[in-house]
């Protein structure tokens, strides 16, 4: 029986980890401790999961006490991004395994600290990059491993985050770089890790442009320059197109997704203490970027052309991977319930350099994030599937590369120059010699 403590009782922690552990993996895993900075989150967790009513709970400064009293095997970290480093390092100091939400940490220096701490510890860090487990993403990995396109030479990846999901980042703590690292880390590290994993190459250098085009005080759709507004009490919300697109006139959110389903304005006051997830997306304090265009050079010759936009009419991505023997293409429309027009079935199109095009209909499975979440949970809580012929769980080094690439993006934007990944991962020789 593996004993697990949970650090950070976020919506993600409850939906992605606590619920499946209790429902599907309780014979192999036991939650023995809960930690959060907010007493209300602990109360909400125990109200939502009566099986945890008697589970000991702790505050942030009681981590060591929790370890002594519960004697866990694993520390699961799902707190606010900037707090990950504290729990990860303390867990490794105690020779405990760590399962951490992505991003692993919020800057490259902390990523280096994790690598160094893991080298000295008996514990191991696992980063939950669930995008790897999506059936389309696994199929693409398998096609590359089979040599279908030869040596990868370039990747084009354009990611679109719709007005509902995109705006949610600017309502919450994510909008502060000190908490999230900015969206090139909080969100784009998902995408960078996916590319790094697909092509099995390490990023060497990145150059990027970025801007704040939609949100913040200069957003073109800002009803007025008024600051410190909140959706639930704002007198101008009926003039806010971002609010009204997803609400009716009785001010009730009509559509939700797994990122913010418990953060609706009706529940915000009762779910948190001294925190509201409905802050105005046009506040003056918002300075992080909402649009990026990025070029990355890899160590084995591949180039990545990447863009992301956090205010688009639909959610999804367009992908093309080119190699010396062919090309892979696919397009995904994510969250189809929010797409206001008919959408085609996702397929993978394979173009050999010389030959006939193939259209691949991928076998899918149920579950969140395109069916990837249940498979990731099985690997986390039952052990890695021995039948899978390639590695898919990500460790601290993979987490570090995604973080350094994300930081390199926003630093390149600010400094208008290319950023070397290894310079960001100062003294991290373990990464270069793996």
C-alpha positions in Angstrom: 0.0 0.0 0.0 1.5 3.3 -1.1 0.8 6.2 1.3 0.3 9.6 -0.3 0.1 13.1 1.1 -1.5 15.9 -1.0 0.0 19.4 -1.0 -2.5 21.8 -2.4 -6.2 21.1 -2.5 -6.8 22.7 -5.8 -9.6 21.8 -8.1 -7.0 19.9 -10.1 -5.9 18.0 -7.0 -9.5 16.9 -6.2 -10.6 16.1 -9.7 -7.5 14.6 -11.2 -6.0 12.8 -8.2 -8.1 12.5 -5.1 -11.3 11.4 -6.8 -9.6 8.6 -8.9 -7.4 7.5 -6.0 -10.5 6.9 -3.8 -12.6 5.4 -6.6 -10.2 3.4 -8.7 -6.9 2.9 -6.9 -7.7 2.6 -3.2 -6.5 -1.0 -3.0 -3.0 0.1 -3.8 -2.9 3.7 -2.6 -4.0 5.5 0.6 -4.2 9.3 1.1 -2.8 9.8 4.6 -2.4 13.6 4.8 -3.8 16.8 3.3 -2.0 20.2 3.2 -3.3 23.6 2.1 -2.8 27.2 3.0 -6.5 27.8 3.1 -8.7 26.2 5.9 -11.7 26.5 3.6 -10.1 24.4 0.9 -9.4 21.6 3.5 -13.1 21.9 4.6 -14.3 21.7 1.0 -12.1 18.7 0.2 -13.5 16.8 3.2 -17.1 17.8 2.4 -16.5 16.6 -1.2 -14.9 13.3 -0.1 -16.4 11.9 3.2 -13.8 9.1 3.1 -11.2 11.8 4.0 -13.2 13.2 6.9 -10.7 11.8 9.5 -7.6 12.3 7.4 -5.1 14.6 9.2 -4.8 18.1 7.7 -1.9 20.6 7.8 -0.9 24.1 7.0 2.0 25.1 4.7 4.4 25.6 7.6 3.6 22.1 9.0 5.1 20.1 6.1 7.7 18.4 8.3 5.2 17.6 11.0 3.0 16.0 8.3 5.9 13.9 7.1 6.7 12.7 10.7 3.1 11.9 11.6 1.9 10.3 8.4 5.1 8.6 7.2 4.2 8.8 3.5 5.9 7.2 0.5 4.9 9.9 -2.0 4.2 13.7 -1.9 1.7 14.8 -4.5 2.1 18.5 -5.3 -0.9 20.3 -6.9 -0.6 23.7 -5.2 -0.1 27.1 -6.8 2.8 26.9 -9.3 5.3 29.1 -7.3 4.9 26.9 -4.2 5.9 23.6 -6.0 9.6 24.2 -5.4 9.2 24.3 -1.6 7.3 21.0 -1.4 9.4 19.2 -4.0 12.7 20.1 -2.3 11.4 19.2 1.2 10.1 15.9 -0.1 13.4 15.0 -1.7 15.3 16.0 1.5 13.2 13.3 3.2 14.0 10.8 0.4 10.4 10.7 -0.7 9.0 10.3 -4.2 7.3 13.3 -5.7 4.4 13.5 -8.2 4.0 17.1 -9.2 1.6 19.0 -11.4 3.0 20.8 -14.4 4.7 23.2 -14.6 7.2 21.5 -12.2 8.4 24.9 -11.0 8.1 28.5 -12.4 11.7 29.3 -13.4 14.9 27.6 -14.7 16.9 28.3 -11.5 14.4 26.3 -9.5 14.4 23.6 -12.1 18.1 23.3 -11.6 17.6 23.1 -7.8 15.2 20.2 -8.3 17.7 18.3 -10.5 20.4 18.8 -7.9 18.2 17.8 -5.0 17.0 14.6 -6.9 20.6 13.6 -7.5 21.2 13.6 -3.7 18.0 11.9 -2.8 16.6 8.4 -2.8 13.3 10.0 -4.0 12.3 10.5 -7.6 10.3 13.3 -9.3 7.5 12.6 -11.7 5.9 15.5 -13.7 2.3 14.8 -14.8 2.5 15.9 -18.5 -0.9 14.4 -19.4 -0.8 15.7 -23.0 1.6 12.9 -23.7 -1.1 10.3 -23.0 -3.7 11.7 -25.5 -4.2 8.8 -28.1 -3.4 11.1 -31.0 -0.2 12.2 -29.3 0.8 8.6 -28.5 0.2 7.6 -32.1 2.4 10.4 -33.4 5.1 9.3 -31.1 4.8 5.8 -32.3 4.9 6.9 -36.0 8.1 8.8 -35.4 9.7 5.9 -33.5 8.7 3.6 -36.4 10.7 5.8 -38.7 7.7 6.9 -40.8 9.1 10.4 -41.4 12.8 9.7 -40.9 14.9 12.2 -39.0 12.7 15.1 -37.8 13.8 18.4 -39.3 11.1 20.8 -38.4 7.8 21.2 -36.4 5.0 23.7 -36.9 2.7 24.0 -33.9 0.1 26.6 -33.6 -2.1 26.5 -30.4 -5.4 28.3 -29.9 -7.0 29.0 -26.5 -10.6 30.2 -26.8 -12.1 33.3 -25.2 -13.6 31.3 -22.3 -10.5 29.3 -21.3 -8.0 32.0 -22.3 -9.8 34.7 -20.2 -9.9 32.4 -17.2 -6.1 32.7 -16.8 -6.5 36.5 -16.5 -9.2 36.2 -13.8 -7.0 34.2 -11.5 -3.6 34.1 -9.9 -2.1 32.8 -13.1 -2.0 36.4 -14.4 0.9 37.3 -12.1 4.3 36.1 -13.3 5.5 35.8 -9.7 2.9 33.1 -9.2 2.8 31.3 -12.6 6.0 32.2 -14.4 3.7 33.7 -17.1 1.7 31.7 -19.6 4.9 30.7 -21.6 5.6 28.6 -18.5 2.2 27.8 -17.0 0.6 26.8 -20.3 3.2 26.5 -23.0 5.4 24.1 -21.1 2.7 21.5 -21.8 3.3 22.1 -25.5 7.1 22.4 -25.3 7.3 19.1 -23.5 5.1 17.4 -26.1 7.4 18.5 -28.9 10.6 17.6 -26.9 9.1 14.1 -26.3 7.9 13.5 -29.8 11.2 14.3 -31.5 13.5 13.2 -28.7 15.7 16.2 -29.1 16.8 18.8 -26.5 16.2 22.6 -27.1 19.4 24.6 -27.4 18.3 28.1 -28.2 15.0 30.1 -28.4 13.9 33.4 -29.9 10.5 34.8 -29.4 8.1 37.7 -29.8 5.2 38.3 -27.5 2.6 40.9 -26.6 -0.4 41.6 -24.4 -3.0 42.1 -27.1 -6.4 41.3 -25.5 -6.3 41.6 -21.7 -5.0 44.2 -19.3 -5.8 47.9 -19.1 -5.3 48.5 -22.8 -7.5 45.7 -24.0 -9.6 47.0 -26.9 -12.8 45.4 -25.5 -12.4 46.9 -22.0 -15.7 48.6 -21.1 -13.9 51.3 -19.1 -10.5 52.0 -17.4 -12.0 51.2 -14.0 -9.7 49.0 -11.9 -10.3 46.3 -9.3 -13.6 45.0 -10.7 -14.9 41.5 -10.1 -17.3 39.7 -12.5 -19.9 38.8 -9.8 -20.2 42.4 -8.6 -19.3 44.4 -11.7 -21.8 46.9 -12.9 -20.4 46.9 -16.5 -20.4 43.1 -17.1 -23.3 43.3 -19.6 -21.0 45.6 -21.7 -18.1 43.0 -21.5 -18.1 40.8 -24.5 -15.9 38.2 -22.8 -18.3 37.9 -20.0 -21.5 37.9 -22.0 -20.3 35.4 -24.6 -20.4 32.7 -21.9 -23.2 34.0 -19.7 -26.9 34.7 -19.9 -28.6 37.8 -18.5 -29.1 36.2 -15.1 -25.3 36.2 -14.8 -24.9 32.4 -14.5 -22.0 30.7 -16.3 -23.6 28.5 -18.9 -20.5 26.5 -20.0 -17.7 25.1 -17.9 -14.5 23.1 -18.5 -12.3 21.0 -16.2 -9.9 23.9 -15.6 -12.4 26.3 -14.0 -15.6 24.3 -13.3 -15.4 24.9 -9.5 -14.3 28.5 -10.0 -17.6 29.9 -11.2 -18.6 33.2 -9.8 -21.5 31.6 -7.9 -19.1 29.5 -5.9 -16.0 31.7 -5.6 -16.9 33.3 -2.3 -17.6 30.0 -0.5 -14.7 28.0 -1.9 -11.8 30.2 -0.8 -10.7 32.5 2.0 -9.5 35.9 0.9 -9.3 34.9 -2.8 -11.6 35.4 -5.7 -11.2 33.7 -9.1 -13.4 36.3 -10.9 -11.1 39.3 -11.0 -11.4 41.6 -14.0 -9.4 40.5 -17.1 -8.7 44.2 -17.8 -7.0 45.1 -14.5 -4.0 47.4 -14.6 -1.8 44.9 -12.8 -1.9 42.4 -15.7 1.5 42.5 -17.5 2.1 39.0 -18.8 1.8 38.2 -22.5 -1.3 36.6 -24.2 0.3 36.1 -27.6 3.6 34.5 -28.6 5.5 33.6 -31.8 8.5 31.4 -31.1 11.4 29.7 -32.9 13.4 27.0 -31.2 16.7 25.3 -32.3 17.3 21.7 -31.1 20.5 19.8 -30.5 19.9 17.2 -33.4 19.1 19.8 -36.0 15.3 20.2 -35.8 13.6 23.6 -35.7 10.3 24.4 -33.9 8.0 27.2 -35.1 5.4 27.7 -32.3 2.7 30.2 -31.6 0.0 30.5 -29.0 -2.9 32.9 -28.7 -5.1 33.1 -25.6 -8.1 34.8 -27.2 -9.4 32.8 -30.2 -12.9 31.9 -31.4 -12.2 28.2 -30.8 -9.8 25.9 -28.9 -7.4 23.5 -30.4 -4.2 23.3 -32.5 -2.7 22.7 -35.9 0.4 20.5 -36.1 2.8 19.5 -38.8 6.0 17.5 -38.3 8.5 17.2 -41.2 11.2 14.7 -41.6 13.7 13.4 -44.1 11.2 10.7 -45.2 7.8 12.4 -44.9 5.4 14.6 -43.0 2.7 14.2 -40.3 -0.3 16.6 -40.1 -3.2 16.9 -37.7 -5.7 19.5 -36.4 -7.7 19.3 -33.2 -10.7 21.2 -32.1 -10.7 21.0 -28.3 -13.8 21.4 -26.2 -16.3 20.9 -29.0 -19.2 22.0 -26.9 -17.7 25.5 -27.1 -17.1 25.5 -30.9 -20.0 27.5 -32.5 -19.8 25.6 -35.9 -19.6 22.0 -37.2 -16.2 20.5 -36.7 -14.5 17.5 -38.5 -13.3 14.4 -36.9 -9.7 14.6 -35.9 -7.4 12.3 -38.0 -3.7 12.1 -38.6 -2.5 12.6 -42.2 0.7 11.0 -43.2 2.5 12.1 -46.4 5.6 10.0 -47.3 8.2 12.1 -49.2 7.5 10.0 -52.3 4.2 8.1 -52.3 0.6 8.2 -51.4 -1.1 10.0 -48.6 -2.5 8.0 -45.7 -5.3 9.1 -43.4 -5.2 7.5 -39.9 -8.2 7.2 -37.7 -6.9 6.8 -34.2 -8.5 4.4 -31.7 -9.6 6.6 -28.8 -10.5 6.0 -25.2 -12.7 7.8 -22.7 -11.6 10.3 -20.1 -10.4 13.8 -19.6 -7.9 15.5 -21.9 -8.8 13.4 -24.9 -8.6 10.1 -22.9 -5.1 10.7 -21.7 -5.9 11.3 -18.0 -7.0 7.7 -17.1 -3.9 6.2 -18.6 -1.7 8.7 -16.8 -3.5 7.9 -13.5 -2.9 4.2 -14.1 0.8 4.7 -14.6 1.0 7.0 -11.5 -1.0 4.8 -9.1 -0.5 1.2 -10.5 2.9 1.5 -11.9 4.1 2.0 -15.5 2.4 -0.2 -18.0 5.0 -2.9 -18.8 3.5 -3.5 -22.2 4.2 0.0 -23.5 7.4 -0.2 -25.6 8.5 3.4 -25.0 8.9 5.8 -22.1 6.1 8.2 -21.5 6.1 9.3 -17.9 8.2 12.5 -17.5 10.8 13.1 -14.9 12.6 16.1 -13.4 14.9 16.6 -16.4 12.1 16.7 -18.9 10.3 19.1 -16.6 13.4 21.3 -16.4 13.8 21.5 -20.2 10.2 22.6 -20.6 10.6 25.2 -17.9 13.8 26.6 -19.3 12.3 26.8 -22.7 9.2 28.7 -21.3 11.4 31.1 -19.4 13.6 31.6 -22.4 10.5 32.7 -24.4 9.4 35.5 -22.1 13.0 36.6 -21.5 13.6 36.7 -25.2 10.5 38.9 -25.6 11.7 41.3 -22.9 15.3 41.4 -24.0 14.8 41.0 -27.8 17.6 38.5 -28.2 18.0 34.7 -28.5 18.3 32.8 -25.2 20.5 29.8 -24.7 18.7 27.1 -22.8 21.9 25.9 -21.0 22.6 29.4 -19.9 19.3 29.4 -18.1 20.0 26.0 -16.5 23.3 27.3 -15.0 25.5 24.6 -13.6 23.0 21.9 -14.5 25.7 19.6 -16.0 23.5 16.5 -15.2 21.1 17.6 -18.0 23.8 18.0 -20.7 25.4 14.7 -20.0 22.4 12.5 -19.6 
